[in-house]
Amino acid sequence: MENLLIAVIAGLLILLASVASVELGISVALIEISLGVIAGNFLGLSSPPWMDFLASFGSIFLTFLAGAEVDPRAMQETLKESVLIGGVSFAAPFLGAWLFCAWVLGWSTSSAQIAGVALSTTSLAVVYTVLVETGLTLTPLGKLIMASTFVTDFGTALALALLFVRPTWWLVPFLGVSVLVIWAMVALQPWFFSRYGARVIEPEIKGAVAALLVLMFFAEKAQSHAVLPAFVLGLALARIFHEHPELTRRFRVVAFALLTPFFFLKGGMNVSLALVWANFGLLASLFGVKQVTKILGVYPLARRWVPRDAMFTTLLMSTGLTFGTISSLYGLNAAILDRAQFSVLVTTVVASAIIPTIVAQRWFSPRTALEAARGRAAAAPK
């Protein structure tokens, strides 16, 4: 299928996802993933190199923007809560899935470890998208969930690196450049913003794009990933974003209108329904392991610190996408996973992005709970 035709189909699917999101009241990310599954399995759509790049850059850009919307002061204030919730959110499914795959399914140690890493994640992309769409990003609840998600994904990235990634000499330049880029952006941003800001040519956005591309280049050379330094970069610049709300809005326009749709669409296209159907029992088991371990680990802590929204918090922490897909793909490329194991793992990851989010938004959203409480109060006898 030629590139332009793929672009036309993808563009129409992205538009359809936006319309459906508004009409159904469901996160656009979930609809884009679902349409990606349909496109890959029924329309014969495959991702060309240009879509692979846009999807990869979209995940990095969204991660950067998510970091930029975290309030550092609020993160410090909830350090204990976010570290405990995020740490348990990583450790419980990592150990649970690892042991289940090794002892029950009989997978090799390496395959079971990859499964543990892939299913331990919380999707920063999905969580951030949902929080933006529900207007919770700047609330105490939203800030706690974002900080906890960062802790979870840091644990996932660290586990993948310690267990599988073989260090190369490029790792040193990657770490050095990451530190340099973050320091330079923080030091130069006030002057750069006052000199070049608020212009139609958007130098601020172009500067961030250039910095993220530099991080991606060195991460690829080091056989690593730029998600964590991109998040830290956004976190370091959060003060600038909080001081200039219009800047955040312009960054969101670029992210949600152009970049992230391709990331979510491609995530769905990675799913092979034929292999999933042939291994449906395995898929259901792995999905159950992830959800049960996440709920058992996160819910008691969430119940302690955000009792009204404990289940909403737990369900969002039970999502997965970016790091889960990255970990599964690493396992396939390194011949640790076979094609069937890969398809089942990726589908489990995608399902964990869709199902918990729908349940959270439909039945446990803070807005839904508030409306229900108001309804009960109105219906109560005077």
C-alpha positions in Angstrom: 0.0 0.0 0.0 1.5 3.3 -1.1 2.4 5.9 1.5 -0.1 8.6 0.5 -3.0 6.1 0.6 -1.9 5.0 4.1 -1.8 8.6 5.1 -5.3 9.2 3.8 -6.7 6.2 5.6 -4.9 7.1 8.8 -6.1 10.7 8.6 -9.7 9.6 8.2 -9.5 7.2 11.1 -8.0 9.9 13.3 -10.8 12.2 12.4 -13.4 9.5 13.1 -11.8 8.8 16.5 -12.1 12.4 17.5 -15.8 12.6 16.5 -16.6 9.3 18.2 -14.8 10.5 21.4 -17.0 13.5 21.6 -20.2 11.6 20.9 -19.5 8.7 23.2 -17.6 10.5 26.0 -14.7 8.0 25.8 -11.0 9.0 25.7 -9.9 9.5 22.1 -6.7 7.5 22.8 -8.8 4.4 23.4 -10.8 4.9 20.2 -7.6 5.5 18.2 -6.1 2.2 19.6 -9.3 0.3 18.7 -9.4 1.7 15.2 -5.7 0.8 14.8 -6.6 -2.8 15.6 -9.3 -2.7 12.9 -7.0 -1.0 10.4 -4.2 -3.5 10.9 -6.4 -6.7 10.8 -9.2 -5.8 8.4 -7.9 -3.0 6.2 -4.4 -4.4 5.7 -2.8 -1.2 7.0 0.8 -1.4 8.0 2.9 1.4 9.4 5.5 2.8 7.0 8.7 4.4 8.4 7.2 7.9 8.5 4.4 6.7 10.7 6.8 4.8 12.9 8.8 8.0 13.4 5.7 10.1 14.2 4.5 7.5 16.6 7.8 7.3 18.4 8.2 11.1 18.5 4.6 11.5 19.6 5.2 9.3 22.7 8.3 11.3 23.6 6.5 14.7 23.1 3.5 13.6 25.1 5.8 12.4 27.9 7.6 15.7 27.9 4.3 17.6 28.1 3.1 15.4 30.9 6.2 16.2 32.9 5.7 19.9 32.2 2.3 19.8 33.7 3.4 18.3 37.0 3.6 20.8 39.8 7.0 20.2 41.4 5.9 21.6 44.7 2.9 19.3 44.8 5.1 16.4 43.9 7.4 17.2 46.8 4.3 17.5 49.1 3.1 14.0 48.0 6.5 12.4 47.7 5.7 9.6 50.2 2.3 8.8 48.7 3.5 8.8 45.0 6.6 6.7 45.8 4.6 4.1 47.7 1.7 4.0 45.2 4.0 4.1 42.1 6.5 1.6 43.6 3.8 -1.0 44.5 2.2 -0.4 41.1 5.4 -1.5 39.5 6.6 -4.2 41.9 3.3 -6.2 42.4 2.5 -6.9 38.7 6.3 -7.3 37.8 6.7 -10.1 40.4 3.2 -11.5 39.8 3.5 -11.8 36.0 7.1 -13.0 36.2 6.2 -15.9 38.6 3.0 -16.7 36.8 4.7 -17.0 33.4 7.6 -19.0 34.9 5.8 -21.4 37.2 2.3 -21.7 35.6 3.0 -21.2 31.9 6.4 -22.7 31.9 8.1 -19.9 30.0 11.8 -19.5 30.1 13.3 -17.2 32.7 14.1 -14.4 30.2 10.6 -14.6 28.6 8.9 -14.5 32.0 11.0 -11.5 33.0 10.1 -9.7 29.8 6.4 -10.4 30.6 6.8 -9.1 34.1 8.4 -5.9 32.8 5.8 -5.4 30.1 2.8 -5.9 32.4 4.3 -3.8 35.3 3.8 -0.5 33.4 1.3 2.3 33.9 0.7 4.2 30.6 1.9 7.8 31.1 0.4 8.6 27.7 -3.1 7.2 28.5 -3.1 8.6 32.0 -2.1 12.1 30.9 -4.6 12.1 28.0 -7.5 11.1 30.4 -6.5 13.7 33.0 -6.4 16.4 30.4 -9.8 15.4 28.9 -11.4 15.3 32.3 -9.8 18.5 33.6 -7.9 16.9 36.4 -4.3 17.7 35.5 -4.0 20.6 38.0 -6.0 19.0 40.8 -4.4 17.3 43.8 -5.7 14.0 42.5 -4.3 14.5 39.0 -0.9 15.5 40.4 -0.7 12.5 42.6 -1.6 10.1 39.8 0.9 11.7 37.5 3.7 11.5 40.0 2.8 7.9 40.9 2.8 7.0 37.2 6.3 8.5 36.8 7.6 6.3 39.7 6.0 3.2 38.2 7.5 3.8 34.7 10.9 4.6 36.2 10.8 1.2 37.9 9.9 -0.4 34.6 12.6 1.3 32.7 15.2 0.5 35.4 14.2 -3.2 35.5 14.4 -3.5 31.7 17.8 -1.9 31.7 19.2 -4.0 34.6 17.9 -7.3 33.3 18.4 -7.0 29.5 20.0 -4.0 28.1 23.7 -4.5 27.4 25.6 -1.2 28.1 27.6 0.2 25.2 30.0 3.1 25.2 27.1 5.3 23.8 25.4 5.1 27.2 27.9 7.6 28.7 27.3 10.2 25.9 23.5 9.6 26.3 23.6 10.3 30.0 25.9 13.3 29.5 23.8 14.8 26.7 20.6 14.3 28.7 22.0 16.2 31.7 23.3 18.9 29.4 20.1 19.3 27.5 18.0 19.6 30.7 20.5 22.1 32.2 20.6 24.2 29.0 16.8 24.3 28.6 16.3 25.3 32.2 19.1 27.9 32.2 18.2 29.5 28.8 14.4 29.2 28.8 13.7 32.5 30.8 15.9 34.5 28.4 14.7 32.6 25.3 11.1 33.0 26.3 11.4 36.8 26.9 13.3 37.3 23.7 11.5 35.0 21.3 8.2 34.0 23.0 4.6 34.7 22.0 5.3 34.8 18.3 3.3 33.1 15.6 6.4 31.1 14.4 6.5 29.4 17.9 10.2 29.3 18.7 9.4 27.8 22.1 7.8 24.7 20.5 10.6 24.4 18.0 13.2 24.6 20.7 11.5 21.8 22.7 11.2 19.7 19.5 14.9 20.1 18.8 15.9 19.1 22.4 13.7 16.0 22.2 15.1 14.9 18.9 18.6 15.2 20.3 17.6 13.0 23.2 16.0 10.5 20.9 19.1 10.3 18.7 21.5 9.6 21.6 19.0 7.2 23.2 18.8 5.1 20.0 22.6 5.0 19.8 22.8 3.8 23.4 20.1 1.2 22.7 17.9 2.9 25.3 14.8 5.1 25.3 14.3 8.8 25.7 11.0 8.6 27.7 12.6 9.2 31.1 14.9 12.1 30.2 12.0 13.6 28.2 9.8 13.5 31.3 12.5 14.9 33.5 13.0 17.7 31.0 9.4 18.6 31.1 9.4 18.4 34.9 12.4 20.8 35.0 10.5 23.3 32.8 7.2 22.9 34.7 7.6 26.3 36.4 7.7 28.1 33.0 4.6 26.2 31.8 2.7 27.1 35.0 3.6 30.7 34.6 2.4 30.8 31.0 -0.8 28.7 30.6 -1.2 29.7 27.0 2.1 27.9 26.2 0.7 24.7 27.6 -2.4 25.1 25.4 -0.2 25.5 22.2 1.9 22.5 23.1 -1.3 20.5 23.6 -2.6 21.5 20.2 0.6 20.1 18.5 0.5 16.9 20.6 -3.1 15.9 20.4 -3.8 17.2 16.8 -0.8 15.8 15.0 1.5 13.5 17.0 -0.2 11.3 19.6 -2.9 10.0 17.2 -0.3 8.2 15.2 1.2 6.7 18.4 -2.1 5.3 19.6 -3.1 4.2 16.1 0.1 2.3 15.6 -0.2 0.7 19.0 -3.4 -0.9 17.9 -1.9 -2.0 14.6 0.7 -4.1 16.4 -2.1 -6.5 17.5 -2.6 -9.7 15.5 -6.2 -10.8 16.1 -5.5 -14.2 14.6 -2.7 -15.0 17.1 -4.8 -13.4 19.9 -7.8 -15.6 19.1 -5.6 -18.7 19.0 -4.2 -17.8 22.4 -7.2 -16.2 24.0 -7.0 -18.2 27.2 -3.4 -17.0 27.7 -4.4 -13.4 27.0 -7.2 -13.6 29.5 -4.9 -15.1 32.1 -2.2 -12.4 31.7 -4.7 -9.6 31.7 -6.2 -11.0 34.9 -2.7 -11.3 36.5 -1.9 -7.7 35.7 -5.3 -6.3 36.9 -5.4 -8.4 40.1 -1.9 -7.6 41.2 -2.3 -3.9 40.4 -5.6 -3.7 42.3 -4.3 -5.7 45.3 -1.2 -3.5 45.4 -2.5 0.0 44.7 -6.1 0.1 46.0 -5.3 -0.2 49.7 -2.8 2.7 49.4 -5.1 4.8 47.3 -7.9 4.1 49.8 -5.7 5.6 52.5 -4.8 8.8 50.7 -7.6 9.4 48.2 -10.5 7.5 49.6 -13.2 9.1 47.4 -11.3 8.3 44.2 -9.4 5.2 45.2 -10.8 3.0 42.5 -10.4 5.7 39.8 -6.8 6.0 40.8 -6.3 2.3 40.9 -7.8 1.7 37.5 -5.7 4.5 35.8 -2.6 3.0 37.5 -3.6 -0.4 35.9 -3.3 0.9 32.4 -0.3 0.2 30.1 0.9 1.1 26.6 4.2 2.8 25.9 6.7 0.9 28.0 4.7 -2.3 27.7 4.9 -2.2 24.0 8.6 -1.2 24.1 9.4 -4.1 26.4 7.5 -6.6 24.3 9.1 -5.4 21.1 12.6 -5.6 22.7 11.8 -9.2 23.7 10.7 -10.1 20.1 13.8 -8.4 18.5 16.1 -10.1 20.9 14.6 -13.5 20.2 13.4 -13.8 23.8 9.8 -14.0 22.8 8.3 -15.8 19.8 5.6 -14.2 17.6 2.7 -15.7 19.5 4.1 -14.6 22.9 4.7 -11.1 21.6 1.2 -10.8 20.1 -0.4 -11.9 23.3 1.7 -9.6 25.5 1.1 -6.6 23.2 -2.6 -7.3 23.1 -2.7 -7.6 26.9 -0.9 -4.3 27.2 -3.4 -2.7 24.7 -6.4 -4.2 26.5 -5.0 -2.8 29.8 -5.0 0.6 28.1 -8.6 0.3 27.0 -10.7 -1.7 29.6 -9.6 -0.1 32.9 -9.8 3.4 31.4 -13.3 2.8 30.1 -14.4 1.5 33.5 -12.7 4.3 35.3 -14.3 7.0 33.1 -17.7 5.5 33.0 -18.3 4.5 36.6 -15.5 5.9 38.8 -14.7 9.3 37.4 -14.6 12.0 40.0 -17.0 14.0 37.9 -19.4 11.0 37.6 -19.3 10.4 41.3 -20.0 14.0 42.0 -23.0 14.0 39.7 -24.3 10.8 41.3 -24.0 12.4 44.8 -25.9 15.5 43.6 -28.6 13.3 42.1 -29.0 11.4 45.4 -29.1 14.6 47.3 -31.8 16.0 45.0 -33.9 12.9 45.2 -33.7 12.7 49.0 -37.0 13.5 50.8 -37.1 17.1 52.1 
